[in-house]
């Protein structure tokens, strides 16, 4: 992922705050020799204090043997993306049709070392942590090895603990454009009112103010 200086996070807090609200991504794992990478969509729970993310997969998942063979992986999360028509980015003193179209988006890529967890008690602890992330209000029974209702299901999954070894983050929201062009884009996003236009505009305005 190419990251120009004007698209880089202003500090670690920016990407950590964004990632806290975006806990569904794609885990990319090298495939066997000669095969393309495996890519698995999944929910995960990221803990910045521990520097790790946790998730789990069904035991028959073909990603698991690949993980065991090549534990260096990337967890990729992308959201808040919109298409920006060329005229929105045109220079004020030039023809509108000469503007260059582009995409706006936020992305975080966590480079990780994957650890497969099979011990039933440890799996239960990590699963409870993951469920607690998504259901802080509770409502589900605690997972306990050897006990109903979930204990018997533990053998059918493997928990994956992703130890984060590097982070690449990007917020591509007209950072290199003039204030005049940024204002125009912000106005057009409001006028269009698409599914992600509002949050894209928020990123644009927020980053300009912070910069």
N, C-alpha and C positions, 0 to 999 in steps of 0.2 A: 504494500500500500504506500503510494507516494504521499508524503506529507510536506507541503510547503510551509515555510515559517509562519505565514499568515493564517494557516489552517490548524496549527498545532494548539494543544490545550494551553491555556494561560497558566495553569498549575495542576497538580495532581488532584486537587479537590474538584476541579471541573469535571474530569472524566469519572471520578469515583462517584460523585453525586448523580451523574447521568446514568452510570451503570447500575446504581442501586435501584433505579426505577425500570431497568430493562434487563430482566432475568430470563430471557429466552433467546437462545442463539444457536449457532451451528458449530459442532466440534469437528475439526478437520484432522484426519489421521492418515499417515502414509499407508498406501495399500501394499500388498505383496509385490515383489519384484516384477516390474513390467505392467502392473495394474495402476489405474488412476487412484487418487486419494479417495478414502471413504469420507462422507460428510453426513453427520447425524444431527438433525434438529432436536433440541431438547431444552427443558427447563433446568436451571441450575441455581444454586445459592452461593453467592460470592461473599466472602468475609475479608475486608481489607486489613483487619487487625491480624488475622492468621495468614494472610497472603495466599489464600486458596479458595477454590470453588469446589462444590460437591454436587454430584448428580448420580443417577443410577440407570442401568440398562438391563433389559431382559437377557438372561444367560445365552439364548440362541443368537443374539445379535452378532453378525459377522464383524462388527467393529471391534469386539473384544479381543479376538486373537491378534488383530492388527495392532491394537493398543499394547498388548503384551510384547509384541515383536518390536514396536517402534513407539516408545512412550513419550517422545517429544512431539507435542501436538499444539494446535492453535484453536482457541475458543473465540469465535468471531460473532460480534453483535453489531447490527446495523439497523437504524431506524431514523425517524424524523426526516425522511427523504422526500424531496419534491423535484419536479422538472421545472426549470426556469427557461422560458422562451427567449430566443435571441434578442428581440427588440427591447426586452426589459434591461438588458445589459449594454445596449448601444451607447456609444459616447455622445454627450450632449451636442457636439458640433458635427456629428456625422449622421448618415442615413440610418433610420431605425432598422432597416433590413440588413445592415452590416453587423448588427450585434451578434455575439456568439452565444448559442444556447449552452446550457450546462445543467448539472445536477447539484443540488444541495443535499447534504446528509451528515449524520453523526455516526461515528464508528469507533468501536474499541476492540482491539485484538489482544487477547491474553495468550502469551506463549507459556506453555505449561509442561511440567513433567507429570505424566499420569501414573497414579498408583492404584492398582486394583485391590479392592478390599473384599475378602471372603470370610473372615472371622464373623460368626453370627452376632456376637455381642457388639463388635465394633460397627458392623453394618447397621444394627438397630440404632446405635447412638447417632450415627451420621444421618440415617433416614429421619430420625426424630428432629434433628437440626434442620434438615431440608424442609420437612413438613412445617416446622415452626416458622420458617421464613415465609412460606406462602399462606399459612393459616395461623397467624398470631392470635386470632380469636379462639383457637382450639376447635373442638367439634369432632375430632377423630381420636380413636384410641391410641395410646402410646404403643410403639413397636417394642416388643420385648422378645428376645430369642427364646424359642421353645414354648411360648405362651400364645394363646388365642387373643385376638383374631388373626394377627399378622405373622406370628412366629413361623408357621408352617410355610409361608410364602417366601421367606428369606432365601431359601435354597434356589429359587427361580430367578434371582437377580444378582448382579454384581454392582457394588457401589464403586464409583470412580472418584477418587480424590485428586483434584488437579492443583498441583503445587505451582504457583505463578512464578515464573522466572524472568519475565519481561512484559512490558506493556507498550503498545502502539495505539495512539488515539488521534482522532481527527474530527474537526468541526468545520466543515466546508460551507461557509455562509458569506460569500462575497467579501472576505476579509481584505482582498487586495484592491477592491473597487473604491472609487471616490465616494465621499459622503452623498453627493448628488445622486449617483447611481444606486447606492444603498437605499436612499430614501424612496427612490422610484420603485425598486424591487419590493420594499416593505409595503408600499401602497398597493401594488399589483397583487401581492399575496392576500391582502385584506379583500380586495375586490373579487378575486377568484374564489376564495373561501373553500378550497378543496380540503380533503380529509386531514392532511398534515400541514396545510399552509399556515395555520395559526402558530403551531409550535416552531415551524421553520422561521417565521418572522420573529418569534421570541428569541431564538438563538442569535439571529442577525443583530437585533437591537441590543441584546444583553452583552454580546461580545464587543460590539462597538463601544458601549458605555464603559465596559471594563478595561478596554484597551486605551 
